[in-house]
Amino acid sequence: MQRNNFSDEHHMFRDAFRTFLDREMVPNREKWTEDEIVDRSVFAKAGAAGFLAMAVPEEYGGAGVDDFRYSQIISEEICRADLLPHGLGMTLHNDVCLPYFLDYCTDEQMQRWLPGIASGELITAVAMTEPGIGSDLASMTTSAIRDGDTYILNGSKTFITNGINADLVIVACKTDPSQKHKGMSIVIVERGMEGFERGRNLDKVGMHAQDTAELFFTDVRVPAENLLGEEGQGFTLLVKNLPQERLSISLAAVAHARAMLGWTIEYARERTAFGQPIGNFQNSRFKLAEMETEVTIAETFVDRCVDLLNDGALTAEEAAMAKWWTTELQKRVADTGMQLHGGYGYMNEYPIARAWTDARITSIYGGTTEIMKEIIGRSMGF
C-alpha cells in the first residue's frame, strides 16, 4: 500500500539518513552490541549531519523544523537497518527529551543547553522511574530540597535509557515531599555534578547495545537555575509530554514490525522444504497475509497520529491506543516471524532472533499495555 504522507523533502531526508546509518552505524552494530553501549561520538556525527533535535530554532544551532514526520522517518530507517537498540538513544534524545527543553526552558537555559543538544555534544536522558514504584510516579521518593540558591538532590532512579552516555538528565523529584503529584518538580542534573553517580549498565534480555543504567544522587547541589518550569509543576510537565513519547514508541514498534515482516518474507521466498519455497505453503501464506494486513493498518493509524501531533491535536487517549496496539503487534510479528524461520530463527546470526528479544520490552517501557488500557478506559467514563 502506497503511503502519501511524505513530501519530496521527506524522501530526500530519508535517503540522507539511510546513507548516514549505512556509513556510521551499521558497520559498528556487532561491536556496540558486544560493548552494550553505542559510542557517544555517533551523536556528534548525527548532529553535524542535521539528524538531531531538528526542532531546535536556528538561532540555537538547530534546523527549526517542527514536523514529527522526520522523527517517523528516523525510526523507520533505524529499524530497517536492524539498529533498534543502537538508535533508541537517538530517538529518545529527539522525541522524548527535547520537548522539555524546547517548551519549558527559560531563554538563559536555552542558550546554555540547546546548541549542545542540537550538535550532539550534550546527550540527554529522562529519569522518572525509581526502584519499586513502576508507573506510580507520585510515590517517588527522590527529593530536591531548596537550600539558598541550590537544591539538594537525594535519591535514585533505574531503567534510565542513555543513563551512561547522558550529559543532561531530566530528573523528576519531590521539592515538597509532603505532597504527591503537587510536590513534584523537574531539575536538570549535569554530568560531573558532585554526588551524581551512575550505577551499572543493566544486563537486559534484549536491547543490548542500548545503555540502560541506575542513577544515584547523594547530596547533589543542583543550581536553582536548573529548575525546569516552576516548583510543583513537574507532574503536569511530565504528563503533557507523554503523548509524544508514546507516539515515538509506536513509530518504532510499527517500523520494527515492518522490518521483521520484510526479513520473514525474504526468508520464506529463499528457504525451501519438500521441493518448494516455504512461503508457498498455505499456512505460511496466511500468516504472512495476516501480518501484512495488521502492519498496514497500524501504519495507517500512526500516520494519522503523526498528523494530529503536528497539528497539536493528538490526545493522551489516542497516543495510548497507538502505544499498546503497536507494541503488542510488534511482539506478535516477532514471534510469528521467528516461527516461520524455524530453527534458524533462534540463531542470533539472523536478525529475527535479535528482534524477538528486542521487541519484548516495548509494551513495558513508556507505560505498560495495562496502563494504556486504563487511560483509554477512564476516558470512556469508566
Secondary structure, DSSP 8 states (H G I E B T S, - for coil): -------HHHHHHHHHHHHHIIIIIGGGHHHHHHHTS--THHHHHHHHTT-S-TTS-GGGTS-----THHHHHHHHHHHHTT-HHHHHHHHIIIIIIHHHHHHH--HHHHHHHHHHHHHTSS-EEEE---TTTTT-GGG---EEEEETTEEEEEEEEEEEETTTT-SEEEEEEESSTT-SGGGEEEEEEETT-TTEEEEEE---SS-TTS-EEEEEEEEEEEEGGGEES-TT-HHHHHHHHHHHHHHHHHHHHHHHHHHHHHHHHHHHHH-EETTEEGGGSHHHHHHHHHHHHHHHHHHHHHHHHHHHHHTT---HHHHHHHHHHHHHHHHHHHHHHHHHHGGGGGSTTSHHHHHHHHHGGGGTTTS-HHHHHHHHHHHTT-
